[in-house]
Amino acid sequence: MRQQSPVVAPKPHAGSSPTTQKKSHFFGSSKEAGTPFFNASSKIAHNLATPPDKDDRSLKQHELAVPYPNPTAAPRELTDAEIADAINYNTGRITDPDQVMLIRDVLGLSHDAPSIDEELIRAVADWQAKYNLVVDGKIGPKTSATLGFEVLQESNLVPTLRPEAIALLEKGIELRVSNNVYTDTAVQSTKDIRFTVFVPRGLRRDDYVLVNWVRGHMRSGPATFFQVRMYGNLVDANFPNFQVDSVDADPIYWSTAASRQNFNIDNARQFHATDSPGPALNTEHGADYDLHFRMGVYRLADVPAATTGNLGRARAIVSRYWSYRVRVSAAGTFSH
């Protein structure tokens, strides 16, 4: 983080430096038979014998837009405790009532109310089994990605579904943190942390970026601070509230004047970046590094080209908190 003694290049950041009833959309899946059937209240279908006119909702058989990878699989029986846990998890994760009703529609359930109940949990478990996913009834990233991709394919028939498909697919974006550990030697304390972003099929990897936020301080003494470069200016490393962490005006992590996106590309669905705060040195007697970070994945289109500390209306799709906290004793030893 410190301008005068960088340990990585580039060092681009302070750390390295009201419910309404929704129209139904889907023809659901028959739980008993494990085959698709027509839901008369649904608005669209995939693979109709005759594509529906705008106002035609006549009864026609169909198949799911995306066939199950394992259509004959049956879910394990969830315990009462697991069902309660999944209800609690899904209630916290799927907070948009319209999205709950959409998911119920995809799963072939009644969807005139955004109910997160045992019926939904068991239907999710059945879906997970047929997608060879961990069966727990929780609509986590991988389950969200498969549900979202089904909606995306259905949107080929009903284009107005596309925004809802994208929103559900984005719940399938994963931000994984690794190597979140300190490495202390006789002379320095480091943390070489890695952030890996996985973007599910149906979304473009390059439409998403990382933005890091920082709160806290790096004291060089009781009343003095190390200096860092923030938005192009040298400032005291003293940030009482969370603000965007970037050495230049562009808030995107690892951005440069030449390119906004400089992440390490792993494959068509994944990229990663790293950070190395500090390092705290054994010669910095009495130094106190107390930095708290929040790394988030954002839509590239939502992130402004320049910042003085915030992102306006941009909201993270997924975030992870992490920290770098080191104290250097009078003897030059480190504690965390």
C-alpha positions as CSV (number, residue, x, y, z in Angstrom):
1,M,0.0,0.0,0.0
2,R,2.8,2.4,0.8
3,Q,4.0,4.6,-2.0
4,Q,7.6,4.6,-0.9
5,S,8.2,0.9,-0.6
6,P,6.0,-1.1,-3.0
7,V,6.3,-4.9,-3.1
8,V,4.3,-5.6,-6.2
9,A,3.9,-3.8,-9.5
10,P,1.5,-2.5,-10.4
11,K,0.3,-1.6,-7.0
12,P,-3.1,-0.1,-7.9
13,H,-5.0,0.0,-4.6
14,A,-4.5,1.1,-1.1
15,G,-4.5,-2.5,-0.1
16,S,-1.6,-3.1,-2.3
17,S,-1.2,0.1,-1.7
18,P,-44.4,-3.8,-2.3
19,T,-45.0,-7.4,-3.5
20,T,-47.2,-7.7,-6.6
21,Q,-48.5,-10.8,-8.3
22,K,-46.3,-11.5,-11.2
23,K,-47.5,-12.9,-14.5
24,S,-46.4,-16.4,-14.9
25,H,-43.8,-17.3,-17.4
26,F,-43.2,-21.0,-17.5
27,F,-44.5,-24.4,-18.2
28,G,-43.4,-26.4,-15.1
29,S,-41.9,-29.8,-14.6
30,S,-43.9,-32.7,-13.4
31,K,-42.4,-33.8,-10.1
32,E,-44.0,-37.2,-10.2
33,A,-43.2,-38.2,-13.8
34,G,-40.0,-36.2,-14.1
35,T,-41.2,-34.9,-17.5
36,P,-42.4,-31.5,-18.5
37,F,-46.1,-30.6,-18.6
38,F,-48.2,-27.6,-19.5
39,N,-49.0,-25.1,-16.8
40,A,-52.2,-23.4,-18.0
41,S,-51.3,-20.2,-16.1
42,S,-47.9,-19.8,-17.7
43,K,-47.1,-17.2,-20.3
44,I,-44.5,-19.0,-22.4
45,A,-43.2,-22.4,-23.4
46,H,-40.1,-23.7,-25.1
47,N,-40.4,-26.1,-28.1
48,L,-44.1,-25.4,-28.7
49,A,-45.5,-27.1,-31.7
50,T,-46.6,-23.7,-32.8
51,P,-45.1,-20.5,-31.3
52,P,-47.7,-18.6,-29.3
53,D,-49.0,-15.3,-30.6
54,K,-48.7,-12.4,-28.2
55,D,-52.1,-13.2,-26.7
56,D,-52.4,-16.9,-27.4
57,R,-52.1,-19.1,-24.4
58,S,-53.6,-22.3,-25.8
59,L,-52.7,-25.6,-24.2
60,K,-49.7,-27.1,-25.9
61,Q,-47.1,-29.7,-24.7
62,H,-43.5,-28.6,-24.5
63,E,-40.1,-29.5,-23.2
64,L,-37.7,-27.5,-21.0
65,A,-35.5,-25.2,-23.0
66,V,-32.5,-26.9,-21.5
67,P,-32.8,-30.7,-21.0
68,Y,-31.8,-32.1,-17.6
69,P,-28.3,-33.6,-17.6
70,N,-29.6,-36.4,-15.4
71,P,-33.4,-36.6,-15.9
72,T,-34.0,-39.8,-14.0
73,A,-32.1,-38.7,-10.9
74,A,-34.1,-38.5,-7.7
75,P,-33.1,-36.3,-4.8
76,R,-32.1,-37.6,-1.4
77,E,-34.7,-37.0,1.4
78,L,-34.0,-33.8,3.2
79,T,-34.4,-33.7,7.0
80,D,-36.7,-31.3,8.7
81,A,-33.6,-29.4,9.9
82,E,-32.2,-29.2,6.4
83,I,-35.5,-27.9,5.0
84,A,-35.6,-25.3,7.7
85,D,-32.0,-24.3,7.0
86,A,-32.7,-24.0,3.3
87,I,-35.8,-21.9,3.9
88,N,-33.7,-19.6,6.0
89,Y,-30.8,-19.4,3.5
90,N,-33.1,-18.8,0.5
91,T,-35.1,-16.1,2.4
92,G,-31.9,-14.2,2.9
93,R,-30.5,-14.7,-0.6
94,I,-33.6,-14.3,-2.8
95,T,-35.1,-11.1,-1.5
96,D,-36.9,-9.9,-4.7
97,P,-40.5,-11.3,-4.5
98,D,-40.8,-11.3,-8.3
99,Q,-37.6,-13.4,-8.5
100,V,-39.0,-15.9,-6.0
101,M,-42.2,-16.3,-8.1
102,L,-40.1,-16.7,-11.3
103,I,-38.1,-19.5,-9.7
104,R,-41.3,-21.2,-8.5
105,D,-42.6,-20.9,-12.1
106,V,-39.5,-22.5,-13.5
107,L,-39.9,-25.4,-11.1
108,G,-43.5,-26.0,-12.0
109,L,-45.0,-24.7,-8.7
110,S,-47.8,-22.3,-8.0
111,H,-46.4,-18.8,-8.3
112,D,-49.2,-16.4,-7.3
113,A,-47.2,-15.6,-4.1
114,P,-43.5,-15.4,-3.4
115,S,-43.5,-18.3,-1.0
116,I,-40.2,-19.8,0.2
117,D,-41.6,-22.9,1.8
118,E,-41.1,-26.7,2.0
119,E,-42.7,-27.2,-1.4
120,L,-40.1,-24.9,-3.0
121,I,-37.2,-26.5,-1.1
122,R,-38.2,-30.0,-2.3
123,A,-38.6,-28.8,-5.9
124,V,-35.2,-27.2,-5.7
125,A,-33.7,-30.4,-4.4
126,D,-35.3,-32.3,-7.3
127,W,-33.8,-29.8,-9.8
128,Q,-30.4,-30.1,-8.1
129,A,-30.4,-33.9,-8.4
130,K,-31.3,-33.7,-12.1
131,Y,-28.4,-31.2,-12.6
132,N,-25.9,-33.3,-10.7
133,L,-25.6,-30.6,-8.1
134,V,-25.2,-30.9,-4.3
135,V,-28.8,-31.6,-3.1
136,D,-29.5,-29.3,-0.2
137,G,-32.5,-27.2,-1.4
138,K,-30.5,-24.0,-1.3
139,I,-30.6,-21.7,-4.2
140,G,-26.9,-21.0,-4.2
141,P,-24.7,-19.8,-7.1
142,K,-24.6,-23.0,-9.0
143,T,-28.3,-23.7,-8.7
144,S,-29.0,-20.0,-9.6
145,A,-26.9,-20.4,-12.7
146,T,-28.8,-23.4,-14.0
147,L,-32.2,-21.8,-13.3
148,G,-31.0,-18.5,-14.9
149,F,-29.8,-20.3,-18.0
150,E,-33.2,-22.0,-18.4
151,V,-34.9,-18.6,-18.2
152,L,-32.4,-17.2,-20.7
153,Q,-33.2,-19.9,-23.2
154,E,-36.9,-19.3,-22.7
155,S,-36.3,-15.6,-23.4
156,N,-35.6,-16.6,-27.0
157,L,-39.4,-17.0,-27.3
158,V,-40.3,-14.1,-24.9
159,P,-37.6,-11.5,-25.1
160,T,-39.1,-9.5,-22.2
161,L,-37.8,-12.3,-19.9
162,R,-34.1,-11.5,-20.7
163,P,-33.5,-9.0,-17.9
164,E,-35.0,-11.4,-15.4
165,A,-32.8,-14.2,-16.8
166,I,-29.7,-12.0,-16.4
167,A,-30.6,-11.0,-12.9
168,L,-30.9,-14.7,-11.9
169,L,-27.8,-15.7,-13.8
170,E,-25.9,-13.0,-11.9
171,K,-26.7,-14.8,-8.7
172,G,-24.6,-17.5,-10.1
173,I,-21.5,-15.3,-10.2
174,E,-19.0,-16.5,-7.7
175,L,-16.2,-14.6,-6.0
176,R,-13.7,-16.9,-4.3
177,V,-11.0,-15.8,-1.9
178,S,-7.9,-17.8,-1.4
179,N,-4.5,-17.5,0.3
180,N,-6.0,-15.1,2.9
181,V,-3.2,-15.8,5.3
182,Y,-0.2,-13.9,6.7
183,T,3.4,-14.8,5.9
184,D,5.7,-13.4,8.6
185,T,9.5,-13.5,8.2
186,A,12.1,-11.8,10.4
187,V,11.8,-8.6,8.3
188,Q,8.2,-8.3,7.0
189,S,4.6,-9.4,7.3
190,T,2.8,-10.0,4.0
191,K,-0.5,-11.3,2.7
192,D,-0.7,-12.4,-0.9
193,I,-4.5,-12.8,-1.3
194,R,-6.2,-14.0,-4.5
195,F,-9.7,-13.1,-5.8
196,T,-11.2,-15.5,-8.4
197,V,-14.4,-14.5,-10.3
198,F,-16.5,-17.2,-12.0
199,V,-19.1,-16.1,-14.5
200,P,-21.7,-18.7,-15.5
201,R,-22.7,-19.6,-19.0
202,G,-25.2,-17.1,-20.5
203,L,-23.2,-14.1,-19.2
204,R,-20.1,-12.6,-20.7
205,R,-17.0,-12.7,-18.6
206,D,-15.7,-9.3,-19.7
207,D,-19.0,-7.6,-18.7
208,Y,-17.9,-7.9,-15.0
209,V,-15.1,-6.3,-13.0
210,L,-13.7,-6.0,-9.5
211,V,-13.8,-2.9,-7.3
212,N,-12.1,-2.9,-3.9
213,W,-13.1,-0.7,-1.0
214,V,-11.0,0.2,2.1
215,R,-11.6,1.5,5.6
216,G,-9.1,1.9,8.4
217,H,-5.6,3.2,8.7
218,M,-1.8,2.6,8.5
219,R,-0.2,4.5,11.4
220,S,3.5,5.0,11.3
221,G,3.4,6.4,14.9
222,P,0.9,7.4,17.5
223,A,-0.3,10.5,15.5
224,T,1.2,10.0,12.1
225,F,0.2,8.0,9.0
226,F,1.9,6.4,6.1
227,Q,1.1,8.0,2.8
228,V,-0.6,6.3,-0.1
229,R,-1.7,7.4,-3.6
230,M,-5.5,7.6,-3.9
231,Y,-7.2,8.8,-7.1
232,G,-3.9,10.3,-8.2
233,N,-3.0,12.2,-5.1
234,L,-0.8,11.3,-2.1
235,V,-2.9,11.2,1.1
236,D,-2.6,10.0,4.7
237,A,-3.6,6.3,4.9
238,N,-6.5,7.2,7.2
239,F,-10.0,6.2,6.0
240,P,-12.7,6.4,8.7
241,N,-15.4,5.1,6.3
242,F,-15.4,2.7,3.4
243,Q,-14.3,4.3,0.1
244,V,-13.2,3.0,-3.2
245,D,-9.5,1.9,-3.1
246,S,-7.7,3.0,-6.3
247,V,-4.5,4.8,-7.0
248,D,-6.0,6.5,-10.1
249,A,-9.4,8.0,-10.7
250,D,-10.8,4.9,-12.4
251,P,-12.3,2.8,-9.6
252,I,-11.9,-0.6,-11.4
253,Y,-9.3,-2.8,-9.6
254,W,-6.0,-3.0,-11.5
255,S,-7.1,-0.4,-14.0
256,T,-4.5,1.7,-15.9
257,A,-4.6,4.7,-18.2
258,A,-4.3,2.3,-21.1
259,S,-6.9,-0.3,-20.1
260,R,-9.8,-0.6,-17.6
261,Q,-9.5,-4.3,-17.4
262,N,-6.2,-6.0,-16.7
263,F,-7.3,-9.1,-14.8
264,N,-5.5,-12.5,-15.2
265,I,-7.7,-14.5,-17.5
266,D,-8.0,-18.2,-16.5
267,N,-10.6,-19.4,-19.1
268,A,-13.7,-18.3,-20.9
269,R,-15.7,-18.2,-17.6
270,Q,-13.1,-17.1,-15.1
271,F,-10.6,-14.4,-14.2
272,H,-8.6,-13.5,-11.1
273,A,-6.6,-10.7,-9.4
274,T,-4.4,-10.6,-6.4
275,D,-3.5,-8.1,-3.7
276,S,-0.5,-7.7,-1.4
277,P,-1.1,-5.0,1.3
278,G,1.8,-3.4,3.2
279,P,4.2,-4.9,3.8
280,A,4.7,-4.1,7.5
281,L,8.4,-4.0,8.1
282,N,10.4,-5.0,11.3
283,T,12.0,-1.5,11.2
284,E,8.7,0.3,11.6
285,H,8.6,0.1,15.4
286,G,5.2,1.0,16.7
287,A,3.5,0.9,13.3
288,D,-0.2,-0.2,13.3
289,Y,-1.8,-1.5,10.1
290,D,-5.5,-1.8,10.6
291,L,-7.1,-2.1,7.1
292,H,-10.5,-3.5,6.3
293,F,-11.4,-4.3,2.7
294,R,-14.5,-5.2,0.7
295,M,-13.9,-6.6,-2.7
296,G,-16.9,-6.7,-5.0
297,V,-18.0,-7.9,-8.4
298,Y,-19.8,-5.2,-10.5
299,R,-21.3,-4.8,-13.9
300,L,-18.7,-3.0,-16.0
301,A,-21.5,-0.9,-17.5
302,D,-22.4,0.4,-14.0
303,V,-19.0,1.5,-12.9
304,P,-18.2,5.2,-13.6
305,A,-15.1,6.1,-15.4
306,A,-13.8,8.2,-12.5
307,T,-14.4,8.3,-8.7
308,T,-13.5,10.5,-5.7
309,G,-14.5,7.7,-3.3
310,N,-17.9,6.2,-4.3
311,L,-19.6,4.4,-7.2
312,G,-22.9,6.3,-7.4
313,R,-25.8,3.9,-7.9
314,A,-23.6,0.9,-8.8
315,R,-24.2,-2.1,-6.6
316,A,-22.0,-5.1,-6.1
317,I,-23.4,-8.4,-7.3
318,V,-21.3,-10.3,-4.7
319,S,-18.8,-9.0,-2.2
320,R,-16.2,-10.5,0.2
321,Y,-14.7,-8.8,3.2
322,W,-11.1,-9.2,4.2
323,S,-8.5,-7.4,6.2
324,Y,-4.8,-6.7,6.8
325,R,-4.0,-6.1,10.4
326,V,-0.4,-6.0,11.7
327,R,1.2,-4.3,14.7
328,V,5.0,-3.9,14.8
329,S,6.4,-4.0,18.3
330,A,9.3,-2.0,19.7
331,A,11.4,-5.1,19.1
332,G,10.4,-5.4,15.5
333,T,8.2,-8.4,15.9
334,F,4.7,-8.8,14.3
335,S,1.3,-9.5,15.8
336,H,-2.1,-9.8,14.2
